[in-house]
Amino acid sequence: MGSSVICIDVWRIKRTSVLRALLNMARQRRTLRKMPNVTFFKLLGTGSGRTFTIRDADTTHWVVLTAWNSITGPAQFAQSNAAAQWNSIATAHAQLVLEPLSSKGQWGGYEPFNAHPDPTWNGLTAALTRANIKVRWWRQFWKSVPPVAIDLNNTPGLITSLGIGEAPVGLQGTFSVWSSNESISNFAIKQQPHRDVIRRTHETGWYKEELFARFKVIGATGTYKDVDFDAL
């Protein structure tokens, strides 16, 4: 399995529309599964990503991640009933179209992204990390998160980041957008809190499953919080 075009759609909604958002999360799995050219998808809640506990949850932002075997996939999704259902309750929307540069690991037993390495790329870059955390390691994992989150949000080159999750606890991730490929490499390799977590991950084996992916940003529109993607 694998895809060469990835689409991240983020909607901001009013708090009064949370029930409709939850209905979308429940009913759109079947819709997306039947959509032509979709090879992988996830409907995701969001949060600040500062502690990866339920108190991070942001019920005003929701994400649909779709992976496609066709370059026309993002436009196809934008015109779909699924997108229309989100747009009908949205007060803001951002869409990022991505091409995988690297991908290591699995998500739900799949390798969802077909990476095409490009050592010359140093433009707008996105990163996605995702893990299924073993129950017995939840406490230790949560203790390690705050220093990394603080360090991430203070790192030069970061444009924005958000926590993503398939469940309130245990199935956690982060999606971030960076001004360059070099800036995210500096964070991943040089920042001490992040290096410490990587070391402890190898020592403890606290993940059942993990995925680390990096992408070229080949299209960006709309707004997320204070970021105007059309201007990037």
N, C-alpha and C positions, 0 to 999 in steps of 0.2 A: 504494500500500500504506500502511497505517497503522492504529493501534489506539488505543483510548481507555482501556483498562485494562491495566496492566502489573503483573506479579507477579515478585518476586525471592524465591527460596527459597534459603536457605543452610543446609547441613548440616555439623555437626562429626562426624567419624568417628574411630575408633581407627586407629592406624597399621597395625594388623594387617589392616584392611579396605581398604587402598589398592587392591589388585588388584580387588576387587569394585567399587570406585568407578570405576576405569578401564574395567571392563566396562560399567557403566552409561553412561559417557560414549560408548562405542562403539555400544551397541545402542539407545539411546533416541532417536537422531535419527529413525529410521524411526517409532517410536511417536509422538513428538511431531508429526511431519509429518502423520500421519493423524488427529490428535485434532481433533474438531469445535471450531470457533470460534477455534482458534489461528491467528494471522496472522503470527507471527514467534516464533522461539525461539533461544536459545543455551545450550549446555552449557559451563560455564566452570570452569577452575581458578582458584585464588586465590593471593595472596601479600601481602607487607607493603606493596608499592607504594613502597618506599623507593629502590630502584635500577632496577626493571624489568629485572633480569637473572634468570637461573635461580636464583641464590642467595636470592632473595626467596621462592621457592616454598613454599607451605604445603599439604602433602599431607593435612592433617587437615580442611580446609574446602573444600567444593565448592558451586557455584552453578548453579541452573537459572533462566534468565530466560525468561519467557513473556509474549507480548502477545496480547490477546484483543479480539474485537469484541463481547463480552458481559460484563456486570457479574458474571455468575455464573462466569466463567472461573476465578478463583482457587480457588473452592470445588470446581469440576469437577476441577482439577488435584490438589487435596488428596486427592480420592477415587480418583485414577487408579492404575493399576498402576505407572506410572513413579515417582510419589511413594512408593508402598509399597516399592519396591525401595530407595530411599534411606533411608526410615524404618527399614528392617530392619537397617541397618548404622550408624544414627546414634546419637550420644550426646547431641546437642542439635540444635535446628532453629529457625530464625527465618523468618517470612514477612512481607514488606512488600508491600502493595497500593498501587499508585501511579496517579496521573492526570497525564499530561504537561502541563506549563505551557509549555514551549518545547522545540524540538528543531531543531538545525541540522546538516546533513550526512547522511552515509549509513553504513550498516553492511552490508558484503557486497553493495553495489550497491542496497540498499533504503533507503527512508526509513521506518523501522519504527514511529515514534511520531506519532500524530495529536494535535498539541498544541492545548490550549484555554487561551490566556492569561487570567490572572486577576490584574490589578494590585492587587487588594485582599488577596490571599493573603499572610499572614505567619506561618502555622503551620509545623508540622513539614515539612521540605523535603528532598528527596534530589536528588543530582546524579550524572550518569554522563558520563564522558568516555572516548572510545575512539579509537584510531588504528591504522592500518596504516603502519608506519614503513618508508621506503625503506632498503634494505640499506646504501647508502653513507653514510647519516646515523645509523646505529645508535650509533657511538661518540660523536658530538656530542650526540645525544639523551640518552644515559646520563649524560654529564657534567652535563647541565642538570637532571636529575631530583632528586638529593639535596637541594639548597636548597629546592626547591618542597615536597618531602615533609616536611622538617623544619618549614617554615613552616606547611603545612597542619595538621600534628598539634599545633601550638601556637596555632592560631587559635581565639579565643573563639566559642562556638556550635557547634563540631564535636562531634557525639555519637559517631560512629565512622566509619571508612573501611576499605576493603580494596582491594587490587589485584586485578584480574580479567584473565584472558587466555585466548585460544583456542589459544595455542601458547606454548612456553617463552620465545621471544623474537619480537619483531617485530609481534605482534598484542596490543597492551597497552591497559589501561584502568584507571580508578579509579571505584569507587562509594562515595559518601559520604552520610551522613545528618546534617542540621543542625537546630538548635533552631528556626530561623526562615528565611524567605526572605531577610530582610535580612542575616543573618550570612553566608550564602554569597555574596551580592552584595558584601559588604565584602571578602571574601577574593579574589574574582575581579577586582575593580576596583582595590582599594587596596594589596594586598600586593605588594611590589616583585619578589620572585623569580618569582611567577606572571606578572606583567606583562612581565618580561624574557623568559620563555619564549614568551609570545604574540607579542612583537615578533620574536623570532628565528624563530618558526614562519613568520611572514609573509615574512621576509627570505630564508630558506633553502628553504622548500617541502619540508620533510623528511617529510611525510606523503603516502602514496598516497591515503589516504582518512581522514576524521576525522568524529567525531560528538560533539556536545555537547548534552546534554539535562538539563532540570530538571523535577522532579515534585512535586506535592502528595503527601504521605503520607496516604492515606485509611484505611489499616488497618495494624496492626503487632502481631505476636504472636511469642512465643518469645524465645530468647536468642541473642546472638552475642557470644562472648567474655565481657566483663564488662558487657554492655548487656542489660537486661531490657526488651524492647520493650513488654510488657504494661503496664509502669508508666509509659510515656511518655504 
